[in-house]
Amino acid sequence: MKTAEEFRQIVRQAVAETLRRKEPVRDGQRLTADLGAESIDRIDLTFRLEEAVQKALDEKVLFAEPEPTVADLAERLQRMVEGR
């Protein structure tokens, strides 16, 4: 099993790659409000996360309101992977 920090690292890397960010992605940043992600970016990000964890993910749960921070997204991802 992966630790919470490993899930945060997976999400930070996937967000950085999806949004082509050169500067580090921080856990407290929100995808749209702070990082400028658009709906197409969320689709790409979902694919990247699915590939990283080798599991199909429910995009509606992953990106449910309120808009998640990077840390929120990692927590949701961990719950989905662990079946909680």
PDB file of N, CA, C and O in Angstrom:
ATOM      1  N   MET A   1       0.822  -1.199   0.000  1.00  0.00           N
ATOM      2  CA  MET A   1       0.000   0.000   0.000  1.00  0.00           C
ATOM      3  C   MET A   1       0.862   1.258   0.000  1.00  0.00           C
ATOM      4  O   MET A   1       1.928   1.308   0.614  1.00  0.00           O
ATOM      5  N   LYS A   2       0.380   2.244  -0.690  1.00  0.00           N
ATOM      6  CA  LYS A   2       1.080   3.527  -0.752  1.00  0.00           C
ATOM      7  C   LYS A   2       0.692   4.385   0.454  1.00  0.00           C
ATOM      8  O   LYS A   2      -0.403   4.261   1.001  1.00  0.00           O
ATOM      9  N   THR A   3       1.610   5.249   0.847  1.00  0.00           N
ATOM     10  CA  THR A   3       1.338   6.174   1.940  1.00  0.00           C
ATOM     11  C   THR A   3       0.612   7.404   1.395  1.00  0.00           C
ATOM     12  O   THR A   3       0.547   7.619   0.185  1.00  0.00           O
ATOM     13  N   ALA A   4       0.071   8.200   2.309  1.00  0.00           N
ATOM     14  CA  ALA A   4      -0.598   9.438   1.905  1.00  0.00           C
ATOM     15  C   ALA A   4       0.377  10.347   1.161  1.00  0.00           C
ATOM     16  O   ALA A   4      -0.011  11.004   0.196  1.00  0.00           O
ATOM     17  N   GLU A   5       1.622  10.394   1.589  1.00  0.00           N
ATOM     18  CA  GLU A   5       2.619  11.233   0.917  1.00  0.00           C
ATOM     19  C   GLU A   5       2.893  10.729  -0.498  1.00  0.00           C
ATOM     20  O   GLU A   5       3.090  11.533  -1.409  1.00  0.00           O
ATOM     21  N   GLU A   6       2.908   9.426  -0.692  1.00  0.00           N
ATOM     22  CA  GLU A   6       3.118   8.879  -2.035  1.00  0.00           C
ATOM     23  C   GLU A   6       1.957   9.258  -2.958  1.00  0.00           C
ATOM     24  O   GLU A   6       2.170   9.569  -4.130  1.00  0.00           O
ATOM     25  N   PHE A   7       0.736   9.231  -2.432  1.00  0.00           N
ATOM     26  CA  PHE A   7      -0.410   9.652  -3.248  1.00  0.00           C
ATOM     27  C   PHE A   7      -0.315  11.148  -3.566  1.00  0.00           C
ATOM     28  O   PHE A   7      -0.626  11.558  -4.684  1.00  0.00           O
ATOM     29  N   ARG A   8       0.108  11.961  -2.606  1.00  0.00           N
ATOM     30  CA  ARG A   8       0.266  13.403  -2.882  1.00  0.00           C
ATOM     31  C   ARG A   8       1.319  13.619  -3.958  1.00  0.00           C
ATOM     32  O   ARG A   8       1.148  14.477  -4.824  1.00  0.00           O
ATOM     33  N   GLN A   9       2.408  12.851  -3.917  1.00  0.00           N
ATOM     34  CA  GLN A   9       3.459  12.987  -4.929  1.00  0.00           C
ATOM     35  C   GLN A   9       2.942  12.572  -6.310  1.00  0.00           C
ATOM     36  O   GLN A   9       3.253  13.222  -7.308  1.00  0.00           O
ATOM     37  N   ILE A  10       2.168  11.511  -6.369  1.00  0.00           N
ATOM     38  CA  ILE A  10       1.577  11.073  -7.649  1.00  0.00           C
ATOM     39  C   ILE A  10       0.718  12.190  -8.225  1.00  0.00           C
ATOM     40  O   ILE A  10       0.807  12.500  -9.413  1.00  0.00           O
ATOM     41  N   VAL A  11      -0.114  12.792  -7.382  1.00  0.00           N
ATOM     42  CA  VAL A  11      -1.015  13.849  -7.855  1.00  0.00           C
ATOM     43  C   VAL A  11      -0.225  15.092  -8.244  1.00  0.00           C
ATOM     44  O   VAL A  11      -0.492  15.680  -9.292  1.00  0.00           O
ATOM     45  N   ARG A  12       0.736  15.505  -7.428  1.00  0.00           N
ATOM     46  CA  ARG A  12       1.547  16.691  -7.779  1.00  0.00           C
ATOM     47  C   ARG A  12       2.231  16.503  -9.121  1.00  0.00           C
ATOM     48  O   ARG A  12       2.242  17.418  -9.945  1.00  0.00           O
ATOM     49  N   GLN A  13       2.804  15.322  -9.351  1.00  0.00           N
ATOM     50  CA  GLN A  13       3.491  15.056 -10.618  1.00  0.00           C
ATOM     51  C   GLN A  13       2.506  15.048 -11.782  1.00  0.00           C
ATOM     52  O   GLN A  13       2.779  15.633 -12.830  1.00  0.00           O
ATOM     53  N   ALA A  14       1.368  14.392 -11.606  1.00  0.00           N
ATOM     54  CA  ALA A  14       0.373  14.323 -12.681  1.00  0.00           C
ATOM     55  C   ALA A  14      -0.172  15.712 -13.018  1.00  0.00           C
ATOM     56  O   ALA A  14      -0.366  16.034 -14.190  1.00  0.00           O
ATOM     57  N   VAL A  15      -0.418  16.529 -12.002  1.00  0.00           N
ATOM     58  CA  VAL A  15      -0.910  17.892 -12.235  1.00  0.00           C
ATOM     59  C   VAL A  15       0.153  18.708 -12.972  1.00  0.00           C
ATOM     60  O   VAL A  15      -0.158  19.410 -13.934  1.00  0.00           O
ATOM     61  N   ALA A  16       1.392  18.616 -12.527  1.00  0.00           N
ATOM     62  CA  ALA A  16       2.475  19.367 -13.174  1.00  0.00           C
ATOM     63  C   ALA A  16       2.627  18.967 -14.640  1.00  0.00           C
ATOM     64  O   ALA A  16       2.807  19.827 -15.502  1.00  0.00           O
ATOM     65  N   GLU A  17       2.556  17.674 -14.924  1.00  0.00           N
ATOM     66  CA  GLU A  17       2.685  17.201 -16.304  1.00  0.00           C
ATOM     67  C   GLU A  17       1.485  17.622 -17.146  1.00  0.00           C
ATOM     68  O   GLU A  17       1.640  18.060 -18.286  1.00  0.00           O
ATOM     69  N   THR A  18       0.296  17.489 -16.582  1.00  0.00           N
ATOM     70  CA  THR A  18      -0.922  17.833 -17.318  1.00  0.00           C
ATOM     71  C   THR A  18      -0.942  19.310 -17.679  1.00  0.00           C
ATOM     72  O   THR A  18      -1.278  19.677 -18.805  1.00  0.00           O
ATOM     73  N   LEU A  19      -0.582  20.155 -16.718  1.00  0.00           N
ATOM     74  CA  LEU A  19      -0.647  21.608 -16.927  1.00  0.00           C
ATOM     75  C   LEU A  19       0.676  22.192 -17.421  1.00  0.00           C
ATOM     76  O   LEU A  19       0.811  23.406 -17.577  1.00  0.00           O
ATOM     77  N   ARG A  20       1.654  21.308 -17.665  1.00  0.00           N
ATOM     78  CA  ARG A  20       2.972  21.726 -18.175  1.00  0.00           C
ATOM     79  C   ARG A  20       3.577  22.835 -17.322  1.00  0.00           C
ATOM     80  O   ARG A  20       4.037  23.854 -17.836  1.00  0.00           O
ATOM     81  N   ARG A  21       3.568  22.617 -16.013  1.00  0.00           N
ATOM     82  CA  ARG A  21       4.077  23.617 -15.072  1.00  0.00           C
ATOM     83  C   ARG A  21       5.549  23.380 -14.795  1.00  0.00           C
ATOM     84  O   ARG A  21       5.978  22.250 -14.557  1.00  0.00           O
ATOM     85  N   LYS A  22       6.308  24.447 -14.828  1.00  0.00           N
ATOM     86  CA  LYS A  22       7.728  24.363 -14.522  1.00  0.00           C
ATOM     87  C   LYS A  22       7.965  24.522 -13.020  1.00  0.00           C
ATOM     88  O   LYS A  22       8.857  23.887 -12.456  1.00  0.00           O
ATOM     89  N   GLU A  23       7.160  25.375 -12.377  1.00  0.00           N
ATOM     90  CA  GLU A  23       7.303  25.578 -10.940  1.00  0.00           C
ATOM     91  C   GLU A  23       6.577  24.462 -10.186  1.00  0.00           C
ATOM     92  O   GLU A  23       5.650  23.854 -10.720  1.00  0.00           O
ATOM     93  N   PRO A  24       6.992  24.194  -8.954  1.00  0.00           N
ATOM     94  CA  PRO A  24       6.384  23.100  -8.186  1.00  0.00           C
ATOM     95  C   PRO A  24       4.895  23.317  -7.927  1.00  0.00           C
ATOM     96  O   PRO A  24       4.439  24.445  -7.739  1.00  0.00           O
ATOM     97  N   VAL A  25       4.163  22.231  -7.923  1.00  0.00           N
ATOM     98  CA  VAL A  25       2.745  22.246  -7.579  1.00  0.00           C
ATOM     99  C   VAL A  25       2.666  22.028  -6.071  1.00  0.00           C
ATOM    100  O   VAL A  25       3.286  21.111  -5.533  1.00  0.00           O
ATOM    101  N   ARG A  26       1.898  22.878  -5.397  1.00  0.00           N
ATOM    102  CA  ARG A  26       1.782  22.788  -3.936  1.00  0.00           C
ATOM    103  C   ARG A  26       0.450  22.154  -3.540  1.00  0.00           C
ATOM    104  O   ARG A  26      -0.551  22.281  -4.245  1.00  0.00           O
ATOM    105  N   ASP A  27       0.460  21.478  -2.410  1.00  0.00           N
ATOM    106  CA  ASP A  27      -0.715  20.747  -1.935  1.00  0.00           C
ATOM    107  C   ASP A  27      -1.942  21.631  -1.729  1.00  0.00           C
ATOM    108  O   ASP A  27      -3.065  21.162  -1.915  1.00  0.00           O
ATOM    109  N   GLY A  28      -1.762  22.881  -1.355  1.00  0.00           N
ATOM    110  CA  GLY A  28      -2.886  23.764  -1.070  1.00  0.00           C
ATOM    111  C   GLY A  28      -3.488  24.448  -2.291  1.00  0.00           C
ATOM    112  O   GLY A  28      -4.480  25.166  -2.170  1.00  0.00           O
ATOM    113  N   GLN A  29      -2.904  24.234  -3.456  1.00  0.00           N
ATOM    114  CA  GLN A  29      -3.410  24.887  -4.661  1.00  0.00           C
ATOM    115  C   GLN A  29      -4.654  24.189  -5.195  1.00  0.00           C
ATOM    116  O   GLN A  29      -4.740  22.961  -5.198  1.00  0.00           O
ATOM    117  N   ARG A  30      -5.627  24.998  -5.650  1.00  0.00           N
ATOM    118  CA  ARG A  30      -6.848  24.467  -6.269  1.00  0.00           C
ATOM    119  C   ARG A  30      -6.605  24.356  -7.773  1.00  0.00           C
ATOM    120  O   ARG A  30      -5.919  25.184  -8.372  1.00  0.00           O
ATOM    121  N   LEU A  31      -7.178  23.322  -8.360  1.00  0.00           N
ATOM    122  CA  LEU A  31      -6.899  23.032  -9.771  1.00  0.00           C
ATOM    123  C   LEU A  31      -7.284  24.162 -10.716  1.00  0.00           C
ATOM    124  O   LEU A  31      -6.482  24.557 -11.562  1.00  0.00           O
ATOM    125  N   THR A  32      -8.487  24.684 -10.587  1.00  0.00           N
ATOM    126  CA  THR A  32      -8.941  25.723 -11.510  1.00  0.00           C
ATOM    127  C   THR A  32      -8.566  27.109 -11.016  1.00  0.00           C
ATOM    128  O   THR A  32      -7.934  27.884 -11.733  1.00  0.00           O
ATOM    129  N   ALA A  33      -8.956  27.414  -9.800  1.00  0.00           N
ATOM    130  CA  ALA A  33      -8.763  28.765  -9.268  1.00  0.00           C
ATOM    131  C   ALA A  33      -7.285  29.161  -9.204  1.00  0.00           C
ATOM    132  O   ALA A  33      -6.932  30.293  -9.536  1.00  0.00           O
ATOM    133  N   ASP A  34      -6.435  28.245  -8.783  1.00  0.00           N
ATOM    134  CA  ASP A  34      -5.019  28.585  -8.603  1.00  0.00           C
ATOM    135  C   ASP A  34      -4.125  28.151  -9.761  1.00  0.00           C
ATOM    136  O   ASP A  34      -3.143  28.821 -10.081  1.00  0.00           O
ATOM    137  N   LEU A  35      -4.466  27.038 -10.380  1.00  0.00           N
ATOM    138  CA  LEU A  35      -3.584  26.474 -11.407  1.00  0.00           C
ATOM    139  C   LEU A  35      -4.105  26.644 -12.826  1.00  0.00           C
ATOM    140  O   LEU A  35      -3.390  26.352 -13.784  1.00  0.00           O
ATOM    141  N   GLY A  36      -5.346  27.115 -12.975  1.00  0.00           N
ATOM    142  CA  GLY A  36      -5.891  27.398 -14.299  1.00  0.00           C
ATOM    143  C   GLY A  36      -6.327  26.194 -15.104  1.00  0.00           C
ATOM    144  O   GLY A  36      -6.429  26.275 -16.328  1.00  0.00           O
ATOM    145  N   ALA A  37      -6.589  25.067 -14.436  1.00  0.00           N
ATOM    146  CA  ALA A  37      -7.023  23.873 -15.164  1.00  0.00           C
ATOM    147  C   ALA A  37      -8.400  24.094 -15.787  1.00  0.00           C
ATOM    148  O   ALA A  37      -9.263  24.753 -15.207  1.00  0.00           O
ATOM    149  N   GLU A  38      -8.583  23.536 -16.966  1.00  0.00           N
ATOM    150  CA  GLU A  38      -9.862  23.588 -17.659  1.00  0.00           C
ATOM    151  C   GLU A  38     -10.435  22.174 -17.687  1.00  0.00           C
ATOM    152  O   GLU A  38      -9.772  21.226 -17.266  1.00  0.00           O
ATOM    153  N   SER A  39     -11.654  22.031 -18.178  1.00  0.00           N
ATOM    154  CA  SER A  39     -12.308  20.721 -18.161  1.00  0.00           C
ATOM    155  C   SER A  39     -11.504  19.666 -18.931  1.00  0.00           C
ATOM    156  O   SER A  39     -11.446  18.511 -18.511  1.00  0.00           O
ATOM    157  N   ILE A  40     -10.899  20.045 -20.030  1.00  0.00           N
ATOM    158  CA  ILE A  40     -10.089  19.094 -20.797  1.00  0.00           C
ATOM    159  C   ILE A  40      -8.875  18.640 -19.987  1.00  0.00           C
ATOM    160  O   ILE A  40      -8.424  17.502 -20.117  1.00  0.00           O
ATOM    161  N   ASP A  41      -8.349  19.543 -19.147  1.00  0.00           N
ATOM    162  CA  ASP A  41      -7.218  19.189 -18.288  1.00  0.00           C
ATOM    163  C   ASP A  41      -7.635  18.144 -17.253  1.00  0.00           C
ATOM    164  O   ASP A  41      -6.857  17.249 -16.921  1.00  0.00           O
ATOM    165  N   ARG A  42      -8.853  18.260 -16.751  1.00  0.00           N
ATOM    166  CA  ARG A  42      -9.337  17.279 -15.762  1.00  0.00           C
ATOM    167  C   ARG A  42      -9.431  15.888 -16.386  1.00  0.00           C
ATOM    168  O   ARG A  42      -9.142  14.885 -15.733  1.00  0.00           O
ATOM    169  N   ILE A  43      -9.832  15.839 -17.639  1.00  0.00           N
ATOM    170  CA  ILE A  43      -9.917  14.544 -18.336  1.00  0.00           C
ATOM    171  C   ILE A  43      -8.521  13.956 -18.479  1.00  0.00           C
ATOM    172  O   ILE A  43      -8.303  12.784 -18.172  1.00  0.00           O
ATOM    173  N   ASP A  44      -7.575  14.766 -18.945  1.00  0.00           N
ATOM    174  CA  ASP A  44      -6.197  14.321 -19.102  1.00  0.00           C
ATOM    175  C   ASP A  44      -5.618  13.895 -17.752  1.00  0.00           C
ATOM    176  O   ASP A  44      -4.934  12.876 -17.658  1.00  0.00           O
ATOM    177  N   LEU A  45      -5.894  14.677 -16.715  1.00  0.00           N
ATOM    178  CA  LEU A  45      -5.394  14.367 -15.378  1.00  0.00           C
ATOM    179  C   LEU A  45      -5.962  13.036 -14.885  1.00  0.00           C
ATOM    180  O   LEU A  45      -5.247  12.238 -14.280  1.00  0.00           O
ATOM    181  N   THR A  46      -7.233  12.803 -15.142  1.00  0.00           N
ATOM    182  CA  THR A  46      -7.851  11.533 -14.743  1.00  0.00           C
ATOM    183  C   THR A  46      -7.140  10.368 -15.416  1.00  0.00           C
ATOM    184  O   THR A  46      -6.849   9.364 -14.766  1.00  0.00           O
ATOM    185  N   PHE A  47      -6.857  10.488 -16.711  1.00  0.00           N
ATOM    186  CA  PHE A  47      -6.142   9.420 -17.433  1.00  0.00           C
ATOM    187  C   PHE A  47      -4.764   9.185 -16.832  1.00  0.00           C
ATOM    188  O   PHE A  47      -4.345   8.041 -16.655  1.00  0.00           O
ATOM    189  N   ARG A  48      -4.058  10.268 -16.520  1.00  0.00           N
ATOM    190  CA  ARG A  48      -2.714  10.137 -15.937  1.00  0.00           C
ATOM    191  C   ARG A  48      -2.772   9.445 -14.577  1.00  0.00           C
ATOM    192  O   ARG A  48      -1.940   8.588 -14.275  1.00  0.00           O
ATOM    193  N   LEU A  49      -3.747   9.815 -13.766  1.00  0.00           N
ATOM    194  CA  LEU A  49      -3.883   9.207 -12.442  1.00  0.00           C
ATOM    195  C   LEU A  49      -4.280   7.740 -12.553  1.00  0.00           C
ATOM    196  O   LEU A  49      -3.788   6.903 -11.796  1.00  0.00           O
ATOM    197  N   GLU A  50      -5.165   7.428 -13.493  1.00  0.00           N
ATOM    198  CA  GLU A  50      -5.541   6.026 -13.706  1.00  0.00           C
ATOM    199  C   GLU A  50      -4.319   5.198 -14.094  1.00  0.00           C
ATOM    200  O   GLU A  50      -4.137   4.079 -13.616  1.00  0.00           O
ATOM    201  N   GLU A  51      -3.501   5.751 -14.949  1.00  0.00           N
ATOM    202  CA  GLU A  51      -2.289   5.054 -15.363  1.00  0.00           C
ATOM    203  C   GLU A  51      -1.341   4.865 -14.183  1.00  0.00           C
ATOM    204  O   GLU A  51      -0.734   3.804 -14.037  1.00  0.00           O
ATOM    205  N   ALA A  52      -1.213   5.882 -13.345  1.00  0.00           N
ATOM    206  CA  ALA A  52      -0.297   5.827 -12.203  1.00  0.00           C
ATOM    207  C   ALA A  52      -0.714   4.790 -11.165  1.00  0.00           C
ATOM    208  O   ALA A  52       0.137   4.144 -10.553  1.00  0.00           O
ATOM    209  N   VAL A  53      -2.019   4.631 -10.966  1.00  0.00           N
ATOM    210  CA  VAL A  53      -2.495   3.697  -9.933  1.00  0.00           C
ATOM    211  C   VAL A  53      -3.042   2.396 -10.516  1.00  0.00           C
ATOM    212  O   VAL A  53      -3.424   1.488  -9.778  1.00  0.00           O
ATOM    213  N   GLN A  54      -3.075   2.314 -11.844  1.00  0.00           N
ATOM    214  CA  GLN A  54      -3.548   1.108 -12.530  1.00  0.00           C
ATOM    215  C   GLN A  54      -4.962   0.720 -12.096  1.00  0.00           C
ATOM    216  O   GLN A  54      -5.247  -0.438 -11.794  1.00  0.00           O
ATOM    217  N   LYS A  55      -5.838   1.732 -12.076  1.00  0.00           N
ATOM    218  CA  LYS A  55      -7.222   1.499 -11.676  1.00  0.00           C
ATOM    219  C   LYS A  55      -8.110   2.543 -12.337  1.00  0.00           C
ATOM    220  O   LYS A  55      -7.726   3.707 -12.458  1.00  0.00           O
ATOM    221  N   ALA A  56      -9.314   2.119 -12.769  1.00  0.00           N
ATOM    222  CA  ALA A  56     -10.284   3.067 -13.319  1.00  0.00           C
ATOM    223  C   ALA A  56     -10.802   3.948 -12.183  1.00  0.00           C
ATOM    224  O   ALA A  56     -11.065   3.466 -11.081  1.00  0.00           O
ATOM    225  N   LEU A  57     -10.943   5.234 -12.461  1.00  0.00           N
ATOM    226  CA  LEU A  57     -11.365   6.195 -11.459  1.00  0.00           C
ATOM    227  C   LEU A  57     -12.659   6.871 -11.878  1.00  0.00           C
ATOM    228  O   LEU A  57     -12.912   7.057 -13.069  1.00  0.00           O
ATOM    229  N   ASP A  58     -13.465   7.233 -10.915  1.00  0.00           N
ATOM    230  CA  ASP A  58     -14.702   7.961 -11.165  1.00  0.00           C
ATOM    231  C   ASP A  58     -14.396   9.455 -11.127  1.00  0.00           C
ATOM    232  O   ASP A  58     -14.183  10.031 -10.061  1.00  0.00           O
ATOM    233  N   GLU A  59     -14.377  10.067 -12.298  1.00  0.00           N
ATOM    234  CA  GLU A  59     -14.030  11.481 -12.414  1.00  0.00           C
ATOM    235  C   GLU A  59     -14.967  12.363 -11.587  1.00  0.00           C
ATOM    236  O   GLU A  59     -14.538  13.370 -11.024  1.00  0.00           O
ATOM    237  N   LYS A  60     -16.246  11.985 -11.515  1.00  0.00           N
ATOM    238  CA  LYS A  60     -17.212  12.793 -10.760  1.00  0.00           C
ATOM    239  C   LYS A  60     -16.887  12.818  -9.274  1.00  0.00           C
ATOM    240  O   LYS A  60     -17.077  13.842  -8.617  1.00  0.00           O
ATOM    241  N   VAL A  61     -16.402  11.713  -8.741  1.00  0.00           N
ATOM    242  CA  VAL A  61     -16.009  11.655  -7.334  1.00  0.00           C
ATOM    243  C   VAL A  61     -14.672  12.369  -7.145  1.00  0.00           C
ATOM    244  O   VAL A  61     -14.486  13.116  -6.185  1.00  0.00           O
ATOM    245  N   LEU A  62     -13.761  12.133  -8.058  1.00  0.00           N
ATOM    246  CA  LEU A  62     -12.421  12.711  -7.962  1.00  0.00           C
ATOM    247  C   LEU A  62     -12.468  14.237  -7.935  1.00  0.00           C
ATOM    248  O   LEU A  62     -11.740  14.869  -7.170  1.00  0.00           O
ATOM    249  N   PHE A  63     -13.317  14.823  -8.763  1.00  0.00           N
ATOM    250  CA  PHE A  63     -13.370  16.279  -8.883  1.00  0.00           C
ATOM    251  C   PHE A  63     -14.649  16.882  -8.304  1.00  0.00           C
ATOM    252  O   PHE A  63     -15.040  17.983  -8.692  1.00  0.00           O
ATOM    253  N   ALA A  64     -15.299  16.183  -7.390  1.00  0.00           N
ATOM    254  CA  ALA A  64     -16.544  16.668  -6.791  1.00  0.00           C
ATOM    255  C   ALA A  64     -16.332  18.013  -6.097  1.00  0.00           C
ATOM    256  O   ALA A  64     -15.241  18.332  -5.626  1.00  0.00           O
ATOM    257  N   GLU A  65     -17.410  18.784  -6.052  1.00  0.00           N
ATOM    258  CA  GLU A  65     -17.373  20.083  -5.366  1.00  0.00           C
ATOM    259  C   GLU A  65     -17.294  19.862  -3.868  1.00  0.00           C
ATOM    260  O   GLU A  65     -17.766  18.828  -3.394  1.00  0.00           O
ATOM    261  N   PRO A  66     -16.734  20.758  -3.112  1.00  0.00           N
ATOM    262  CA  PRO A  66     -16.090  21.970  -3.593  1.00  0.00           C
ATOM    263  C   PRO A  66     -14.803  21.627  -4.351  1.00  0.00           C
ATOM    264  O   PRO A  66     -14.239  20.543  -4.201  1.00  0.00           O
ATOM    265  N   GLU A  67     -14.366  22.572  -5.156  1.00  0.00           N
ATOM    266  CA  GLU A  67     -13.175  22.337  -5.968  1.00  0.00           C
ATOM    267  C   GLU A  67     -12.025  21.853  -5.088  1.00  0.00           C
ATOM    268  O   GLU A  67     -11.664  22.510  -4.111  1.00  0.00           O
ATOM    269  N   PRO A  68     -11.456  20.707  -5.436  1.00  0.00           N
ATOM    270  CA  PRO A  68     -10.405  20.147  -4.579  1.00  0.00           C
ATOM    271  C   PRO A  68      -9.067  20.867  -4.715  1.00  0.00           C
ATOM    272  O   PRO A  68      -8.717  21.398  -5.769  1.00  0.00           O
ATOM    273  N   THR A  69      -8.341  20.862  -3.610  1.00  0.00           N
ATOM    274  CA  THR A  69      -6.936  21.254  -3.664  1.00  0.00           C
ATOM    275  C   THR A  69      -6.165  20.029  -4.152  1.00  0.00           C
ATOM    276  O   THR A  69      -6.736  18.947  -4.293  1.00  0.00           O
ATOM    277  N   VAL A  70      -4.908  20.195  -4.401  1.00  0.00           N
ATOM    278  CA  VAL A  70      -4.064  19.071  -4.794  1.00  0.00           C
ATOM    279  C   VAL A  70      -4.075  18.015  -3.679  1.00  0.00           C
ATOM    280  O   VAL A  70      -4.144  16.820  -3.964  1.00  0.00           O
ATOM    281  N   ALA A  71      -4.008  18.444  -2.424  1.00  0.00           N
ATOM    282  CA  ALA A  71      -4.040  17.510  -1.292  1.00  0.00           C
ATOM    283  C   ALA A  71      -5.387  16.794  -1.209  1.00  0.00           C
ATOM    284  O   ALA A  71      -5.434  15.595  -0.934  1.00  0.00           O
ATOM    285  N   ASP A  72      -6.491  17.525  -1.447  1.00  0.00           N
ATOM    286  CA  ASP A  72      -7.822  16.899  -1.448  1.00  0.00           C
ATOM    287  C   ASP A  72      -7.898  15.824  -2.528  1.00  0.00           C
ATOM    288  O   ASP A  72      -8.421  14.733  -2.302  1.00  0.00           O
ATOM    289  N   LEU A  73      -7.377  16.146  -3.680  1.00  0.00           N
ATOM    290  CA  LEU A  73      -7.392  15.208  -4.802  1.00  0.00           C
ATOM    291  C   LEU A  73      -6.609  13.943  -4.451  1.00  0.00           C
ATOM    292  O   LEU A  73      -7.037  12.833  -4.768  1.00  0.00           O
ATOM    293  N   ALA A  74      -5.466  14.114  -3.797  1.00  0.00           N
ATOM    294  CA  ALA A  74      -4.658  12.958  -3.389  1.00  0.00           C
ATOM    295  C   ALA A  74      -5.410  12.104  -2.378  1.00  0.00           C
ATOM    296  O   ALA A  74      -5.349  10.875  -2.431  1.00  0.00           O
ATOM    297  N   GLU A  75      -6.115  12.747  -1.462  1.00  0.00           N
ATOM    298  CA  GLU A  75      -6.893  12.010  -0.461  1.00  0.00           C
ATOM    299  C   GLU A  75      -8.034  11.232  -1.124  1.00  0.00           C
ATOM    300  O   GLU A  75      -8.278  10.072  -0.793  1.00  0.00           O
ATOM    301  N   ARG A  76      -8.721  11.873  -2.049  1.00  0.00           N
ATOM    302  CA  ARG A  76      -9.800  11.194  -2.782  1.00  0.00           C
ATOM    303  C   ARG A  76      -9.247  10.023  -3.582  1.00  0.00           C
ATOM    304  O   ARG A  76      -9.847   8.949  -3.619  1.00  0.00           O
ATOM    305  N   LEU A  77      -8.108  10.232  -4.218  1.00  0.00           N
ATOM    306  CA  LEU A  77      -7.471   9.174  -4.999  1.00  0.00           C
ATOM    307  C   LEU A  77      -7.129   7.995  -4.098  1.00  0.00           C
ATOM    308  O   LEU A  77      -7.380   6.845  -4.458  1.00  0.00           O
ATOM    309  N   GLN A  78      -6.564   8.271  -2.943  1.00  0.00           N
ATOM    310  CA  GLN A  78      -6.186   7.207  -2.022  1.00  0.00           C
ATOM    311  C   GLN A  78      -7.413   6.413  -1.571  1.00  0.00           C
ATOM    312  O   GLN A  78      -7.372   5.184  -1.511  1.00  0.00           O
ATOM    313  N   ARG A  79      -8.498   7.112  -1.256  1.00  0.00           N
ATOM    314  CA  ARG A  79      -9.734   6.424  -0.846  1.00  0.00           C
ATOM    315  C   ARG A  79     -10.266   5.535  -1.974  1.00  0.00           C
ATOM    316  O   ARG A  79     -10.726   4.421  -1.723  1.00  0.00           O
ATOM    317  N   MET A  80     -10.202   6.025  -3.205  1.00  0.00           N
ATOM    318  CA  MET A  80     -10.700   5.233  -4.343  1.00  0.00           C
ATOM    319  C   MET A  80      -9.852   3.985  -4.549  1.00  0.00           C
ATOM    320  O   MET A  80     -10.381   2.896  -4.770  1.00  0.00           O
ATOM    321  N   VAL A  81      -8.546   4.149  -4.477  1.00  0.00           N
ATOM    322  CA  VAL A  81      -7.627   3.019  -4.701  1.00  0.00           C
ATOM    323  C   VAL A  81      -7.775   1.979  -3.590  1.00  0.00           C
ATOM    324  O   VAL A  81      -7.733   0.775  -3.844  1.00  0.00           O
ATOM    325  N   GLU A  82      -7.946   2.454  -2.365  1.00  0.00           N
ATOM    326  CA  GLU A  82      -8.053   1.544  -1.231  1.00  0.00           C
ATOM    327  C   GLU A  82      -9.470   1.022  -1.024  1.00  0.00           C
ATOM    328  O   GLU A  82      -9.708   0.201  -0.138  1.00  0.00           O
ATOM    329  N   GLY A  83     -10.415   1.499  -1.843  1.00  0.00           N
ATOM    330  CA  GLY A  83     -11.777   1.017  -1.766  1.00  0.00           C
ATOM    331  C   GLY A  83     -12.554   1.521  -0.571  1.00  0.00           C
ATOM    332  O   GLY A  83     -13.449   0.843  -0.066  1.00  0.00           O
ATOM    333  N   ARG A  84     -12.206   2.721  -0.117  1.00  0.00           N
ATOM    334  CA  ARG A  84     -12.935   3.309   1.034  1.00  0.00           C
ATOM    335  C   ARG A  84     -13.939   4.314   0.566  1.00  0.00           C
ATOM    336  O   ARG A  84     -14.643   4.911   1.381  1.00  0.00           O
TER     337      ARG A  84
END
